[in-house]
Amino acid sequence: MSSTTRTGSFGIGFRIGWSAWQKDAKQLIAFAKQEKFSALDAGPNLEQVKALTDAGIAIGTVDLPGVGGKLITEVEDDRKKATDEAISVLDACAKLGVSRFFACMLPRQPQLERKKNQELMAVGFEPVIRHMEKLKVRLAVEGYPGAGAVCCTPESYRMAIEHFKSPSFGINYDPSHLIRMGIDPLRFVREFAEHVVHVHGKDCEIDNELLYQFGYEQKPIVPAPGSFRGGAWRYTLPGHGVFSWTTGLGVLKDAGYKGLVCIELEDQHFNGSEEGEKRGLVLSRHFLEGA
């Protein structure tokens, strides 16, 4: 029996990482089955996606090629190639039963005016969204606040939702990114719950002393060591940060959410070794089972 959250009974999976053991399909599949994970989020590698589905592993999301940046560009020929590539992945994965796809809205030229890159996003993703409508599949846009991100805050999500006016355009809800930016993740999910098509199980810790000393705008003079952090924030396992998972999952349950919660393991205390990563995934699953 696959693992689920206590609140909402949402299946618990994880996002495939970049370390060697997670690139080994046999080892990855064996671990996922042994630990009773419900699904895996995969990259755009069709061979990997097929290996997982052939093994009976459900797919949470599949990354669109370039996870957004290839489509947000002023170069029309490049945008056309990226559109063709994205549609090819959509068609192949839809035949395998994949219904959710992942992207971050990171432009090729982050130095351009934000409004300009938002316009390029609208142009670049328009044919992709319309093709997804035909396939009856959905896009889960994650609000990762990388360089020049044009869809990661409440106002920018509203803009995109209003522009596309499509059931195929949805949100990948990751509270860690909202916490990092100082945006209330519970207010966000209450506003956008009906648009959430996928959830990442990742949390964020705020170092209140660093926040007091330097605020959000300035980085500490001597940054705390470790990866998956910056300034006063640090990504963590679910339950190791400040997010109220039971409350957030309850909002999604009440809104009729039927999807998954897939752990995205980014925590300096667990990433970096096979043993640590497996332990981090299992600890995250245990926490979410009780949330």
N, C-alpha and C positions, 0 to 999 in steps of 0.2 A: 504494500500500500504506500502510495507516494505521500510526502510530507505536505502539510497545509498550515496556514496560519490559524490561530485560535479564533481571532476576530475575522469574520468573512469567509473562512475556509478557502482562502486563495492558495493555489498551488505555489510551492516554494522551489525555485530553480536558482541557477547562477549564470553569470555572464562569463564566457570563456575568456581567459586571460592570455598573456603573451609568453608565459614561461614554458620551458621545454616539455614538462610532463603534460601540460594542457594541449600541446600540439600533437601529442601521441594519441590518435583517435581511440585505440584499444584501451589504453590506460584511462583516458578520460571517461569513456563509456562505462568501464568497469567501476570506477569510483562513483559516478553519478548513480548507477544502479544500486551499488552496495549501500550508499548513504540515502537512498530513496528520495532523490531530488526529482521534482515533477517535470522539469524542463531545463533546457539550456539556451542561452542567447548566443548566437553564432555570428561570425563575420561573413563577408560576402563570398567566401570560398565555397563554390558549389559542391566540390568533392567532399568537403567537411560536412556540409548540410546533408548531403545524401547519405554519408556514412552514419550520421546520427539518426536520421529517419529510418534507414534500413535496420538499425539496431533497436528500433522501437522507442527512441528518445524523442519526446515532444520538443518542438522548437518554440521558444518564447518570441524572439525577434531575430531577423537577419539584417545585418548592416547593409545599407545601400552603398555602392562603391564610392569611396571618398567621404562618406558620411556627411555630405552636404557641400563641402568646399568646391568640388568640381563643377557644381551647377551654379554657384554664385560667382559669376565672372562676367566681365564686359566683353570677353572674346567669344563672339557668337559661334564660331566653328568649334571651339573647345566645349562650349555649352551643349551644342548639338551632339557631339561625341559622347559627352557625359550622360545626356538624356538617353541615347541609344543603349549605352552600357547599363544604365539603371533599369530600363524597360526589359532588357535581356535577363537581368537577375530576377526581376519581378515575375516574369513569365515562367522561368525555370523553377523558381521556388514555389510559386502558386501551384504548379503541377505536383509538387511534393507535399502540398497541404499547408504551406506556411501562409499565415494570414496577417502577420504584423511585421513591419519593417522599421528599422531604426536610423535616425539621422540627427546630426547636430548642425545647426545653421551657422557655420563658420565660413566667411567669405575668403576668396583667394587673395583679395587686396584689403586687409583690415584697416589700412590707412585711409581708405576712402571715407567720405562723409557717411555717417550711419544711415541716413535716409536713403542715400544712393544704393548702399548695399542691401537695404530692405527692399528697394524696388527691384534689384537684380535677383534677390531671392524669390520674389513674387513671379518674375518672368521665368527664372530657371526651373522652379518646381511646378509651374502650371501644367505642362504636358505630363509630368510624372504623376501628379495628383489625379488628373483626369483619367490616365491609364489605370491607376489603382481603383478608381471608381468602377471601371469596366470589369476588373478582376474581383471586385468586392473584397479588397484587402485594405489595410490601414497603415498609415505612417505614424510612428511614435517619435515625436521630436523632443529630444532631451535638451534641457536648458543649461548645458555646460557653458560657463561664461569665459570661453577662450577668447583669443585675440579677435576683436571685431564682431563678436557674436551678435546676431541680429534677431534672435528669438530665444530669450532666456528669462525675461522679466514679465510681470503681469501685463504691462502696456504693450509689449512687443508680441506676446502670445495673442492678446485681443486683436491686434492689428492683423496677424496672420489668419486667425480664425475668421475674422470679418472678410478678409480678402478672398480666401479660397471657398468659403461657404460650402464645405464638403464634409460628409461623414468619413471620408478617407483621411482627413487631416486630424491628427490627434496628438496627445501629449504623453511623453514618457516622464512620469512623475518621479523625480529624484530629489528628496528633501535636502540632501547634503549640499547641493549647489545653491539652493535658495538660502539656507542658513549661512553659507559662506558669503553671500552677497548682502546679508542683513535683511532679507525678505522673509516675512512670517510664513512658514511652510503650511501651517494649518489654515490660515486665512486663504492662502493660495488654493489649497485643495478644496476648500469649501466653495470657492468661486468657480473653479475649473473642473470639478469632479466628473461632470458629464462628458468631458472631452478626454479624460485619461484612458488610454488604451493599454498602458504597460507601466509597471512600477519597478524601480531599482531599489534593492535593499542595501542602502548605504547611509551612513549617519555622518555627523560632523560635530566636532568638539570645538568650543570657543574658549580660548585662554583669556579669561577676563582681565588678568593683570596686563598682558600685552595689549589687549584692547583699550584698557584705560590709559596706558602709557603712550600708545601710538595711534589709536583709533583705527578706522577701516582704510583710510586713504594712504597712510604712510606705513611702509614695512619697518619692522623692528631693525634697529641699527645692527644688532647681532642676532640674526634669525635663529630660532630654535632648530636644532639639527633634525634631519629626517626628510623623507619624501612624502608626497601626497599632502602637502601643507603649504601655507604661505601666509605671512602676517600672523594674525591671531587665530586663524582657523586651521583645523586638521581633519581630514577625512578619517572615518573610523568604521569599525564593524557596526551593524545595527545594534542599538542598545548601549554602545560605548560613547555616544554623543548626546546631544540635547533634544533630539526629536521625540515626541510622544507618539510612538508607533500604534498603540492601542487606539488612541483618539483618531489619528490619521486613517488607519484602516477602517475604523468605524464610519467615518465620513464616506469613504469609498463604498463600503457595504450598503449604507443607506441610499447612496446614489445609484445602486444597481450594478456596480463594477463586477465583472465576471472574469477578469484576467488573472495574471500571475504577479508574484513578487519575486524578482530574480536578483540575487545578491551580486553586487558589483564590488569585488574585493579590492579595496584600495586603502590599506592601513599599514603604516610603517612598521608596526609591531608584528605583522604576520606575512606581508609580502617579502619575496626574495629567496624563499626556499620551498621545496616541495612539501616538506613536513609542515612548515608554518602556514602555507596557503591552504592545505587540506584542513588543518586545524581551524583556521579562520573561517572557512566555509561551513564546517560542521558546527562551530560555536554560533555562527550567524543563523544557521538553520534552527538550532535549538532555541535561540532567543525568539525568532519569528514564530515558531510553533506555539509559544506561550504568549505572544503579543495580541 
